[in-house]
Amino acid sequence: NELVEAKLAMDFKLMEEALGNDYLLVLKLHPAVKVDVQSLNSDFIVNVDKNVALEELLAAVDILITDYSSIPFEFALFKRPIFFFSYDLEKYDKERGLLKNYQQVIPGPISKTTEELIQQMKTTTPNDNLVAFSKTWNKYSDGHASERIVSYMKELLEEAK
């Protein structure tokens, strides 16, 4: 299985050297990934237990670094910077497939190397694309979605009588 044998492509030492004075790297890997993250322990890296709720973690961080996950959809609600570490973009697209026009749709820059990611983190600020992305994908995330579904279900039940 690819996740079980996953290798972390990010150079954490380089990240710490470049960003360690200003950032902490909060690391939460996909639950299926079997990598010894304890060996990465440092003052720079905070390993998050797999049982910590992702929603709580997203609310606590200032920046998101992700790959091809669906996390940016939720994180975009915060209108905070998102960076895509997609070192294997072409391979991933060929083998698994990506959203059409993926590179134009996502709300942040893509980096293929740790050096590129560091540079982007130092120079990129949130832009209109992030706001537009959130508006498009989260237009029903207004705190009233459950209320709307209950009302809709009530209407259907009334019509069925």
DRENDO-1510 file (C-alpha; in Angstrom, 1 decimal, always signed):
<recs>
REC; n; res; u; v; w
REC; 1; ASN; +0.0; +0.0; +0.0 .
REC; 2; GLU; +1.4; +3.4; -1.0 .
REC; 3; LEU; +0.3; +5.2; +2.2 .
REC; 4; VAL; +1.8; +2.6; +4.5 .
REC; 5; GLU; +5.1; +2.9; +2.7 .
REC; 6; ALA; +4.9; +6.7; +2.3 .
REC; 7; LYS; +8.1; +8.7; +2.5 .
REC; 8; LEU; +7.9; +12.3; +3.5 .
REC; 9; ALA; +9.3; +14.4; +0.7 .
REC; 10; MET; +9.5; +17.6; +2.7 .
REC; 11; ASP; +12.9; +18.5; +4.1 .
REC; 12; PHE; +12.1; +19.3; +7.7 .
REC; 13; LYS; +15.6; +20.3; +8.7 .
REC; 14; LEU; +15.6; +22.9; +5.9 .
REC; 15; MET; +12.2; +24.1; +7.0 .
REC; 16; GLU; +13.4; +24.5; +10.5 .
REC; 17; GLU; +16.6; +26.4; +9.4 .
REC; 18; ALA; +14.6; +28.8; +7.3 .
REC; 19; LEU; +11.4; +29.3; +9.3 .
REC; 20; GLY; +12.2; +28.0; +12.9 .
REC; 21; ASN; +12.5; +31.5; +14.4 .
REC; 22; ASP; +9.0; +32.5; +13.2 .
REC; 23; TYR; +7.0; +29.3; +12.9 .
REC; 24; LEU; +6.2; +26.0; +14.5 .
REC; 25; LEU; +5.3; +23.2; +12.1 .
REC; 26; VAL; +2.2; +21.3; +13.3 .
REC; 27; LEU; +2.4; +17.9; +11.7 .
REC; 28; LYS; -0.7; +15.8; +11.3 .
REC; 29; LEU; -0.4; +13.0; +8.7 .
REC; 30; HIS; -3.1; +11.0; +7.1 .
REC; 31; PRO; -4.2; +8.3; +9.5 .
REC; 32; ALA; -3.1; +5.5; +7.1 .
REC; 33; VAL; +0.4; +6.8; +6.8 .
REC; 34; LYS; +2.8; +4.7; +8.7 .
REC; 35; VAL; +5.9; +6.9; +9.2 .
REC; 36; ASP; +7.8; +7.2; +12.4 .
REC; 37; VAL; +7.1; +10.9; +13.1 .
REC; 38; GLN; +8.5; +10.6; +16.6 .
REC; 39; SER; +11.9; +10.6; +15.0 .
REC; 40; LEU; +11.2; +14.1; +13.7 .
REC; 41; ASN; +10.6; +15.6; +17.2 .
REC; 42; SER; +12.3; +19.0; +17.6 .
REC; 43; ASP; +11.4; +22.4; +19.0 .
REC; 44; PHE; +10.1; +23.2; +15.5 .
REC; 45; ILE; +7.9; +20.2; +14.9 .
REC; 46; VAL; +4.8; +19.5; +16.9 .
REC; 47; ASN; +3.5; +16.0; +16.1 .
REC; 48; VAL; -0.3; +15.9; +16.5 .
REC; 49; ASP; -1.9; +12.7; +17.6 .
REC; 50; LYS; -4.1; +11.0; +14.9 .
REC; 51; ASN; -7.0; +11.2; +17.3 .
REC; 52; VAL; -7.0; +15.0; +17.5 .
REC; 53; ALA; -10.0; +16.3; +15.6 .
REC; 54; LEU; -9.0; +17.9; +12.3 .
REC; 55; GLU; -11.6; +20.7; +12.8 .
REC; 56; GLU; -10.0; +21.8; +16.1 .
REC; 57; LEU; -6.5; +21.8; +14.5 .
REC; 58; LEU; -7.6; +23.8; +11.5 .
REC; 59; ALA; -9.0; +26.5; +13.8 .
REC; 60; ALA; -5.7; +26.7; +15.7 .
REC; 61; VAL; -3.3; +27.1; +12.8 .
REC; 62; ASP; -2.4; +30.3; +10.8 .
REC; 63; ILE; -1.3; +28.6; +7.6 .
REC; 64; LEU; -2.1; +25.3; +5.9 .
REC; 65; ILE; +0.4; +23.3; +4.0 .
REC; 66; THR; -1.3; +20.4; +2.2 .
REC; 67; ASP; -1.1; +18.2; -0.9 .
REC; 68; TYR; -4.2; +16.9; -2.7 .
REC; 69; SER; -6.4; +16.6; +0.3 .
REC; 70; SER; -9.9; +18.1; +0.7 .
REC; 71; ILE; -8.7; +20.1; +3.7 .
REC; 72; PRO; -8.4; +23.4; +1.7 .
REC; 73; PHE; -12.2; +23.4; +1.3 .
REC; 74; GLU; -12.8; +23.7; +5.1 .
REC; 75; PHE; -9.7; +25.8; +5.8 .
REC; 76; ALA; -10.7; +28.4; +3.2 .
REC; 77; LEU; -13.5; +29.4; +5.5 .
REC; 78; PHE; -10.8; +31.0; +7.7 .
REC; 79; LYS; -9.4; +33.0; +4.8 .
REC; 80; ARG; -5.9; +32.1; +5.9 .
REC; 81; PRO; -3.0; +31.3; +3.5 .
REC; 82; ILE; -2.9; +27.8; +2.0 .
REC; 83; PHE; +0.2; +26.3; +0.3 .
REC; 84; PHE; +0.2; +23.2; -1.8 .
REC; 85; PHE; +3.3; +21.0; -1.5 .
REC; 86; SER; +2.8; +18.9; -4.6 .
REC; 87; TYR; +6.2; +17.6; -5.4 .
REC; 88; ASP; +4.7; +14.7; -7.4 .
REC; 89; LEU; +2.0; +16.7; -9.2 .
REC; 90; GLU; +2.3; +15.1; -12.7 .
REC; 91; LYS; +2.6; +11.6; -11.3 .
REC; 92; TYR; -0.4; +12.1; -9.0 .
REC; 93; ASP; -2.5; +13.5; -11.8 .
REC; 94; LYS; -1.6; +10.7; -14.1 .
REC; 95; GLU; -2.2; +7.9; -11.6 .
REC; 96; ARG; -5.1; +9.2; -9.5 .
REC; 97; GLY; -6.4; +12.3; -11.4 .
REC; 98; LEU; -7.0; +15.8; -10.2 .
REC; 99; LEU; -9.8; +18.3; -10.6 .
REC; 100; LYS; -10.0; +19.8; -14.1 .
REC; 101; ASN; -7.9; +23.0; -14.1 .
REC; 102; TYR; -6.6; +22.1; -10.7 .
REC; 103; GLN; -3.7; +24.6; -10.8 .
REC; 104; GLN; -6.1; +27.4; -11.6 .
REC; 105; VAL; -8.7; +26.4; -9.1 .
REC; 106; ILE; -6.7; +25.9; -5.9 .
REC; 107; PRO; -6.5; +28.9; -3.6 .
REC; 108; GLY; -2.7; +29.1; -3.1 .
REC; 109; PRO; +0.6; +28.5; -4.8 .
REC; 110; ILE; +2.0; +25.1; -5.7 .
REC; 111; SER; +5.6; +24.1; -4.7 .
REC; 112; LYS; +7.4; +21.0; -5.8 .
REC; 113; THR; +10.4; +21.4; -3.5 .
REC; 114; THR; +10.9; +22.5; +0.1 .
REC; 115; GLU; +13.0; +25.4; -1.1 .
REC; 116; GLU; +10.2; +26.6; -3.3 .
REC; 117; LEU; +7.7; +26.2; -0.4 .
REC; 118; ILE; +9.9; +28.2; +1.9 .
REC; 119; GLN; +10.2; +31.0; -0.6 .
REC; 120; GLN; +6.5; +31.1; -1.2 .
REC; 121; MET; +5.7; +31.2; +2.5 .
REC; 122; LYS; +8.1; +34.2; +2.9 .
REC; 123; THR; +6.6; +36.2; +0.0 .
REC; 124; THR; +3.0; +35.1; -0.7 .
REC; 125; THR; +0.0; +36.8; +0.9 .
REC; 126; PRO; -3.6; +35.7; +0.7 .
REC; 127; ASN; -5.2; +36.9; -2.4 .
REC; 128; ASP; -8.6; +37.3; -4.1 .
REC; 129; ASN; -8.4; +33.7; -5.3 .
REC; 130; LEU; -8.6; +32.5; -1.7 .
REC; 131; VAL; -11.8; +34.5; -1.1 .
REC; 132; ALA; -13.3; +33.5; -4.4 .
REC; 133; PHE; -12.5; +29.8; -3.7 .
REC; 134; SER; -14.1; +29.9; -0.3 .
REC; 135; LYS; -17.2; +31.7; -1.7 .
REC; 136; THR; -17.6; +29.1; -4.5 .
REC; 137; TRP; -17.0; +26.0; -2.4 .
REC; 138; ASN; -18.5; +27.1; +0.9 .
REC; 139; LYS; -21.5; +29.2; -0.1 .
REC; 140; TYR; -23.8; +27.0; +2.0 .
REC; 141; SER; -21.5; +26.9; +5.0 .
REC; 142; ASP; -23.2; +29.8; +6.8 .
REC; 143; GLY; -24.1; +28.2; +10.1 .
REC; 144; HIS; -27.7; +27.4; +8.9 .
REC; 145; ALA; -27.1; +24.3; +6.7 .
REC; 146; SER; -28.7; +21.9; +9.3 .
REC; 147; GLU; -31.6; +24.2; +9.7 .
REC; 148; ARG; -32.2; +24.2; +5.9 .
REC; 149; ILE; -32.0; +20.4; +5.6 .
REC; 150; VAL; -34.5; +19.9; +8.5 .
REC; 151; SER; -36.9; +22.4; +6.8 .
REC; 152; TYR; -36.5; +20.7; +3.5 .
REC; 153; MET; -37.2; +17.3; +5.1 .
REC; 154; LYS; -40.3; +18.7; +6.8 .
REC; 155; GLU; -41.6; +20.0; +3.5 .
REC; 156; LEU; -41.0; +16.6; +1.9 .
REC; 157; LEU; -42.9; +14.8; +4.7 .
REC; 158; GLU; -45.8; +17.3; +4.4 .
REC; 159; GLU; -46.0; +16.8; +0.7 .
REC; 160; ALA; -46.0; +13.0; +1.1 .
REC; 161; LYS; -49.1; +13.1; +3.4 .
</recs>
